[in-house]
Amino acid sequence: MDTKKYRFETRQIHAGLDPNIENGSRGVGIYPTAAYRFRSCDYAAKLFELSEPGNIYTRLQNPTTSAYEERIAALYGGVGALALASGMSAILITITALAKQGDNIVASPYLYGGTYNQFRISLRNLGIEVRIAQSEEPEAFAALCDENTKALYVESMGNPTCAVLDLEGLAAVAKEKDIPFVVDNTFGAAGYLCNPFDWGANIVVDSATKWINGHGTAMGGVIVDGGNYNWANGKFPQIDGPSEGYHELNFYETFGSAAFIVKCRVDGLRDFGCCPSPFDAYLMMIGLETLSLRVKQEVETTWRLAEYCRKHPKVERVSFVGFEDHPSYANAKKYYRFGSSAVFTVELKGTLESTVRFVEAQQLAAHMTMIGDSITVITHPASTTHKQLSEADLKAAGVTPTLLRISAGLEHADDLIEDFERAFACVE
Ligand SMILES: *Cc1c(COP(=O)(O)O)cnc(C)c1O
């Protein structure tokens, strides 16, 4: 169904549904199958040489997953989407489709910890160098580019600092250097809060584990192709050139503006295998149907909680991108629908021990490393995600012993505030 004319709220429900399904099913079927019976040898041969679209094997495609991918592509306004088993695999498949041994990419200094490790260690071990910009200024990214640079990489809102960079300025650098601009838009919630394609991105990745699923019930990641990059500039022979894996087929000549996302599927998934399960794809589709409602409510609750914490005498500091004192306030206002996402950090007065008491006194907020869940999540980096770091590295990452990251869920804000009040009373 072509849903382009509809608004986000309508697309999140209707895109990907097949109105012609014979049994009249309102929902999307879950196809728990690994393989597909070919109707003839000739048909099978056409599928394998990519001259006809169709299902071969669930590592490459599955009807449930295809419906979900269609919905994601419609929400972002991309030419195609690819679903993967996790956000980390979406990033890996994207970068390895763009860069090979000897190439480099230039990335933001404000990255999710998992991404930072993939870039710094695993990609380096594959021979792909990741150059981290010295500052968030577009010039700092430009300064690191050379003839082997194959992408600029940023998060539309950094996890966990909530840094929002100058997306348009960075898109201009990518354009000038003639390389794709890749944006991790996990915090932008499937394009509802922020759609990087509106600001010059060429490729988007999104950890579907977070707001897309929205209920903490499955892992997933997506890649979305904006279809707006000219691959015929000589920099990407693996896309505009004879393909080694498909009898010299040229992805760009054959698939045009969708060349990148096709390559990610038929090379990336074929070779690395990080496909989602059809059941998880189904859960993501259900999650998407209420995404805008959930996220809007979560952002509203974030404002209430952040304002409550800011006034509390036992709080040292609140860092919320919706507040004017946050360094990314202006960019968030420009690029994010409500000027913020649903995450903030709070630094308590007191010690590591009193902060642990505060966390353990919570009855509603769950102590986990998670964001975008319908349960409010409270994370204590010093005792969890950042426990391995030295004191100096903690300082550089802005993590103090009393820092907490909060991702607002869907409970009533008054109940959360009353629970916080009770937890504060436990830490004298
Ligand atoms: C969680 C997260 C990821 C990784 O996604 P997984 O689904 O956990 O693999 C990547 N980027 C950002 C910004 C994230 O928050």
The ligand as an SDF file (V2000), in Angstrom:
LIG
                    3D

 15 15  0  0  0  0  0  0  0  0999 V2000
   21.2640    0.7270   21.9390 C   0  0  0  0  0  0  0  0  0  0  0  0
   21.9270    1.5130   20.9060 C   0  0  0  0  0  0  0  0  0  0  0  0
   22.6260    0.9010   19.8590 C   0  0  0  0  0  0  0  0  0  0  0  0
   22.8010   -0.5880   19.7670 C   0  0  0  0  0  0  0  0  0  0  0  0
   21.5910   -1.2410   19.5470 O   0  0  0  0  0  0  0  0  0  0  0  0
   21.3160   -2.7530   20.0350 P   0  0  0  0  0  0  0  0  0  0  0  0
   19.9410   -3.0020   19.5150 O   0  0  0  0  0  0  0  0  0  0  0  0
   21.4220   -2.7500   21.5290 O   0  0  0  0  0  0  0  0  0  0  0  0
   22.3390   -3.6210   19.3960 O   0  0  0  0  0  0  0  0  0  0  0  0
   23.1980    1.6940   18.8940 C   0  0  0  0  0  0  0  0  0  0  0  0
   23.1080    3.0380   18.9470 N   0  0  0  0  0  0  0  0  0  0  0  0
   22.4390    3.6670   19.9310 C   0  0  0  0  0  0  0  0  0  0  0  0
   22.3650    5.1580   19.9380 C   0  0  0  0  0  0  0  0  0  0  0  0
   21.8300    2.9370   20.9540 C   0  0  0  0  0  0  0  0  0  0  0  0
   21.1860    3.5630   21.9400 O   0  0  0  0  0  0  0  0  0  0  0  0
  1  2  1  0
  2  3  1  0
  2 14  2  0
  3  4  1  0
  3 10  2  0
  4  5  1  0
  5  6  1  0
  6  7  2  0
  6  8  1  0
  6  9  1  0
 10 11  1  0
 11 12  2  0
 12 13  1  0
 12 14  1  0
 14 15  1  0
M  END
$$$$
